[in-house]
């Protein structure tokens, strides 16, 4: 039997750079189309605790793996916004977020094996903003 806990991350620094473009139109420039992109590096550590139960000995073998990790992140948004009464904005569009290289490195028969490489999600979004 083999059980492992998921990686535990901690807080840490990381640089982020982005670009955004917005084109206003319509009466009083209340409507806009926008495109936004960000690239980030998340820097932190993870812990992996693994326990193996030997059935013939009734003994647990426990191992702890602690590593520092840098994970690149990509974010892209395309959408439209409408400004309502100067302080409220409603936006809708499509977003794509991806965390690269987040797999847990393993060795199988002396060869490196990754259980996952990219975690991403994408889809439609709707957002309300209130400026004060």
C-alpha positions as CSV (number, residue, x, y, z in Angstrom):
1,X,0.0,0.0,0.0
2,X,1.3,3.5,-0.9
3,X,-0.2,6.8,0.2
4,X,1.2,10.3,-0.5
5,X,0.0,13.7,0.5
6,X,-0.3,16.4,-2.1
7,X,2.4,19.1,-2.3
8,X,2.1,21.8,0.3
9,X,3.2,25.2,-0.9
10,X,4.3,28.2,1.1
11,X,4.4,31.9,0.4
12,X,7.3,33.3,-1.5
13,X,8.3,36.1,-3.9
14,X,7.9,36.1,-7.6
15,X,8.2,38.6,-10.4
16,X,5.3,39.4,-12.7
17,X,5.2,41.3,-16.0
18,X,2.2,42.1,-18.1
19,X,0.7,44.1,-20.9
20,X,-2.8,45.4,-21.4
21,X,-4.5,47.2,-24.4
22,X,-7.9,48.7,-24.3
23,X,-9.9,50.4,-27.0
24,X,-12.8,52.7,-25.9
25,X,-15.8,53.5,-28.1
26,X,-19.5,54.4,-27.9
27,X,-21.3,57.3,-26.3
28,X,-19.1,58.9,-23.6
29,X,-16.5,56.1,-24.2
30,X,-18.5,53.8,-21.8
31,X,-17.8,50.6,-23.8
32,X,-14.4,49.0,-24.4
33,X,-12.6,46.0,-25.8
34,X,-9.5,44.8,-24.0
35,X,-6.7,42.3,-24.2
36,X,-4.4,41.5,-21.3
37,X,-1.5,39.1,-20.8
38,X,0.7,38.4,-17.8
39,X,3.8,36.2,-17.3
40,X,4.8,35.3,-13.7
41,X,7.2,33.2,-11.8
42,X,6.0,31.6,-8.6
43,X,8.9,30.9,-6.3
44,X,8.4,28.7,-3.2
45,X,8.8,25.2,-1.9
46,X,6.7,22.0,-1.7
47,X,6.8,19.0,0.6
48,X,5.9,15.5,-0.4
49,X,5.3,12.9,2.4
50,X,5.2,9.3,1.2
51,X,4.4,6.3,3.4
52,X,4.7,2.7,2.4
53,X,3.2,-0.2,4.4
54,X,5.1,-3.5,4.2
55,X,2.5,-6.2,4.7
56,X,4.9,-8.9,5.9
57,X,6.5,-6.7,8.6
58,X,3.6,-4.3,9.6
59,X,6.0,-1.4,9.4
60,X,5.6,2.0,7.7
61,X,8.5,3.4,5.7
62,X,8.1,7.2,5.6
63,X,10.0,9.6,3.3
64,X,9.9,13.3,3.2
65,X,10.9,15.3,0.1
66,X,11.3,19.1,0.4
67,X,12.3,21.1,-2.6
68,X,12.4,24.7,-3.8
69,X,10.4,25.2,-6.9
70,X,9.9,27.9,-9.6
71,X,6.7,27.6,-11.6
72,X,6.1,29.8,-14.7
73,X,2.5,31.1,-15.1
74,X,0.8,32.4,-18.2
75,X,-2.4,34.4,-18.1
76,X,-4.4,35.7,-21.1
77,X,-7.7,37.6,-21.1
78,X,-9.8,38.9,-24.1
79,X,-13.1,40.7,-23.5
80,X,-15.4,43.7,-23.5
81,X,-16.4,46.1,-20.7
82,X,-19.2,48.6,-20.1
83,X,-18.9,51.3,-17.5
84,X,-22.1,52.0,-15.6
85,X,-22.5,55.3,-13.7
86,X,-18.8,56.0,-13.6
87,X,-17.8,53.7,-10.7
88,X,-19.2,50.3,-11.8
89,X,-17.8,48.2,-14.6
90,X,-19.1,44.9,-16.0
91,X,-16.7,42.8,-18.0
92,X,-17.1,39.6,-19.9
93,X,-14.8,37.5,-22.1
94,X,-12.5,34.6,-22.4
95,X,-9.6,33.7,-20.1
96,X,-6.7,31.3,-20.2
97,X,-4.5,30.5,-17.2
98,X,-1.7,28.0,-17.2
99,X,0.8,26.8,-14.6
100,X,3.8,25.2,-16.3
101,X,6.1,22.5,-15.0
102,X,4.3,21.6,-11.8
103,X,4.7,17.9,-12.0
104,X,6.5,15.9,-9.3
105,X,9.7,14.5,-10.7
106,X,10.1,10.8,-10.2
107,X,12.6,8.1,-11.3
108,X,11.3,4.9,-12.9
109,X,13.9,2.3,-13.7
110,X,16.5,5.1,-13.7
111,X,14.7,7.2,-16.2
112,X,13.0,10.5,-15.2
113,X,9.2,10.5,-15.3
114,X,6.8,13.5,-14.7
115,X,3.3,12.8,-13.5
116,X,2.0,16.1,-14.8
117,X,3.5,19.0,-16.6
118,X,0.9,21.7,-17.1
119,X,-2.2,22.7,-15.1
120,X,-4.5,25.1,-17.0
121,X,-8.0,26.2,-17.2
122,X,-9.8,28.3,-19.8
123,X,-13.3,29.5,-20.4
124,X,-15.8,32.3,-20.4
125,X,-15.9,34.8,-17.5
126,X,-18.0,37.6,-16.2
127,X,-16.7,40.1,-13.7
128,X,-18.2,43.1,-11.8
129,X,-16.0,45.9,-10.5
130,X,-16.8,48.7,-8.1
131,X,-14.2,51.6,-7.9
132,X,-14.2,53.7,-4.8
